[in-house]
Structures are given as C-alpha cells and as structure tokens.
Amino acid sequence: MNIISCSNYDEMSRLASLSVLSDLKKDTNQLLCPASGNSAIGVFKNMAQAYQEAPEYFNEARILMLDEWYGLAADHPNSCKAFLQEHLILPLCISEERYFYFKSDAPVAENECERMSAILKRQGPIDLCILGMGKNGHLGFNEPALTVSPHCHVAKLSDSSKNHAMISALANAPESGLTLGMTDILQSKKIILLLTGASKRNVIEKLLSKNITAELPASLLWDHPNVECYLDRLSITD
C-alpha cells in the first residue's frame, strides 16, 4: 500500500482525482467501482469538473456499484444509487447501459447478489475501485468478522453502519445491505483508498499498523499490489 500523506481534504481529493484521470486518459474503457459517502465527494466533484473540460475521457467509462442499503424503495433519496446518481452518474453523463447497480427493492436479496455477480463476471474485473473506510474498518458492507465473504452477498449491518448518516434518521432503517465481497474488491487492478474524518482516527491508526485481519476488513488491502492510500492528515490530528 502506497501511503500518500495529504495536508487536508481538498489536497487528498485533488491528488486522488488526478490519479483517476491519469488512468482514464490511458484507457477510456474503464470499469470504475466507486463507494458512496462523504470521503469521495471531493474526488467526484473534481471528476465532474474534468468532464466539463474533456468529456472524451469519460465517454466509455462504466460504473459498477460497490454496495447498497437493502429494503429501501427504488427511488429513495437516501439510497446509494441516489447518491451516485447525484454526484457521479449525472455529472459525468453516464448512460444507463454503462451503469450497473444493486436494486435496493429487489424481492429476493440473494438473487440480486447473484445478478450482480454475473454482471461483474461479464464486465470485470474492476479496473479502479475508489473506497472509503467505515468507522469500524469496513469496506462496502464487508463488516468486521472472523472470516470474510469473497463475493457479492447480503450483509447484516453492524451498529456502526446502521448509525450512518444516510439511514440513521429513517423510521424503518435497513438492517442489511447488498455488497461486493472482499475477493471482488481485491481483484481490482487498482484501488484508491481515501482516509479522512476525525471520528476514524483510531481505526486509521489500526490500519496503518499493518496488522492484517478480517476483523479490520480494510487491512486486507495490504495484500493488494496496487493500492494508493490518500491520507487526510488534517482530519485526524488535533
């Protein structure tokens, strides 16, 4: 894992987005797997600006969703689909046939995971996965556990995930999520990990200790040969 220390969130977002754009300039037919959440918003904003200046670099890009809250209505504004739609899909003019997402209202969650596994098999492997890390070290909805699930699966949400700002105030908050598995993520050709947020200070320190364990899913990235980890120093220091 290549740790890239950044002075603040804006620098982290700028450097990470430059890395994304560099890859797209080399090969416009990229399968991107972006995480939802605040960690990546700055990167997405920079990508949207780059699209305005050079849309040709994005005309073949494909987007594969990392995870989704299960049980929300298809058009729910708090879904991961809605988040990506607002911050990435619409700004980059990604057409429907180039956007592959979990259906939050699928009748059978396991069947939906099988459908997404089949899509990944056809479209993949992932060229670039853009990740944030949860407060408990999760990636997607790969929660801390004794063992990891390798492929798309239905995940029981941890208390940390259920307290996420996207769903914590909902009257009927989801109890489970749909997510790519750790093997799916680790088979990505390149991974960008964005580390930011004062509330993640302790778990970031654990990650940087290089102790690899399924109880800290993000630590498994140490075994990947091509991870760029952008660390927002300002957010984790007093």
N, C-alpha and C positions, 0 to 999 in steps of 0.2 A: 504494500500500500504506500503510495506516494503522498505524504502529508504536505499540503500547501498552506502555509500559515498566512492568513489574511488579516488586515488591520481592523476591518469591520464588515458588516453585512453587504454593503454596496460593492466593496472590493471582491468579496467572495463571489457575489453574483456575476460581476463583470468578468472575472477570470474564468469561472466555470462556463459561462456562456461563450466566451472566446474559444474554449476547448470544443464545445458542441459545434460551433460554426466552422471551426477548422476541419472537423470530421465531415460535415455536410458539404463543404467545398471540395473535398477529395472524392466523395461518393454521395450523390444526392439521393440515392435509393437506399435510405437507412431505415431500419426498424427501431424506433425510439420507444422506450418504456419509461414514462415519467411518473413520479409519485405526486399525489395530491398533498396540499398542505403549505404552510407559510414558508418553509425552508426554501422552496423552489420558485416562489412567486417572482423574486428578483431576476432569476435566470429566464423565466418565461417572458417577463417584460422586455428584457434585452433581446430575446429571440424575436419578439413581435416587432421591435424597432428595426432589427436586421432585415426582417421580411419586407418592411416598407422600402428599404434601400436596395435589396437584392432578392426579390421573390423567387428567382430561378433556383436558388439553393434549397427551397422547400417544396418545390412542385411535385417531387416524387416521395417525399418523406411519409412514412407510415407510423401511426401511433397505436401502441398496444397498452391498454390499461393495466396498471400494477395490481390494484385491489379496488374493492367496492363494499360499502355497507350493505348487508343483505336485509331485505324486508321493506326498504323504502319504495315509495311509488316511483314509477319510471321517470316522472318529470319533477321529482322532489328537488328543491333548490339546495338542499344540504348534501346531495349525493356527490360522490367523487366524479361522476360523469358531468354533472353541472359545473363543478369546479374547473375541470379540464376544459370544458366547453367555453367557459368564460375567459380563462387565462391563456389557453393554448390553441384549441381547435379553431375557434372563430378568428382570433388574431392572425393565425397562420394559414387560414383558408384551407384547412384540411378537409377534403371531401369525405362523404360518408363511407365510400368504399375503401378509404385509407385509414379508417378509424375503427379499432376493434376494442370493444368494451364489454365488461360484465353487465348483465341485466339485473339490476337490484331487485326487480319484482319477479324474477324467474320462478315458475311454480315449484320446481324441484332444484334445490341448490346444488346438489351433487351433479345433476345433469348439466347445469350451467358451467360447472367447473370442467366437465368432460368436453363441452363445446369449446371452451376457451383453450383447453389443452390441444385440441385438434387444430385450432387456428394458429396457435404458436408453432405447432409442428409444420404447418404449411408455410407460414410466413417467416419463421425464425431461422437461425437463432437471433436473439436480440442483438443489434449492433451496439446500442448505447442505452444503458439503464441509468436514470437520474433519480437518486434516492435521497430521502431524508431519514433520520433515525428517530424513532419514538423515544419517549421519556424512560421507557424500560428496556431500550435497546432493540425494539422490534424493527423489522424491515417489512413493508407492506403489513399484512396481518400475520406474519410469521412471528408468533409470540414466544417469549421465553418458555422453554420446556426442557425435558430430559433428552428428547430427540427432535429432529426437525422433519417436517413433511417436504418431500422433494419436489412435488409438482402441484398444480392447481388443486386447491382444496377449500373446504368450508372450515373456517377457523372460529373457535369460541373466543370472543373478545375478552381481553384482560380488563381489569378495573381501570388501568391506565388508558386503554383505548376507548372504553366507554365514557371516560371523562374528557374525551377530545372535544374541542370547541365546536366542531361541525355537528355533533349529535347530542352533547350533554344536556342541552335545554329542551330536547324533544320530549313530548308527552309519552310516546311509545318508541323509545330509543332502541336501535338494533342490539341484539345480543350476540350476533355472529357476523362474520364478514367473508367475502369471497376473495381469494388472493392467489397470485402465483406462488409457487413453492421456492425453497432456497436453491434447489438444483436448477430450476428455471432461471433464477436470477444469476447464479454463479456461472451459467453457460453463456452469459452475455460476453460479447467480445471486449467491451469496455464498460466500466462502471464509474460514475461520478457520485461521490457521497458528500452531502452538504451538512456540515455540523454547525448548528447555531442555536442559540437560546439559553438564557441563564438557568432555566429550570432543568436543563440537560447537563449541567456542569459535572455532576457526579458520574453519570453514565458515560459521558465523553472521556473522563479520566480512566474509567474502567476499560473502555475500548482501546485507548492509547497504551494501556499496559501490555497489550498484545496477548493476553490470555484468551485463547480460543475455546469457546464453549457454547453449546446450544442454548444455555440459559442467558446468553447475550448474543442473539442472532446476528447482529451487525459484526461481531468479532469474526464470523466465518469469512468475511471479506478479506481477512489477512491471507487466506489461502488462494486468492484470485491473483493472476499475474498482471492485471492491468486495471488498477483502481486508483483514481485520482480523488483524494480526500481533501476537500476545501474546508479549512477550519477558521471560523469567525472568532478571532481572539477576543474582540471587544465584548461579545455577549457572554463570555464565560469567565471574565476577570472583573474584579471589583474596581 
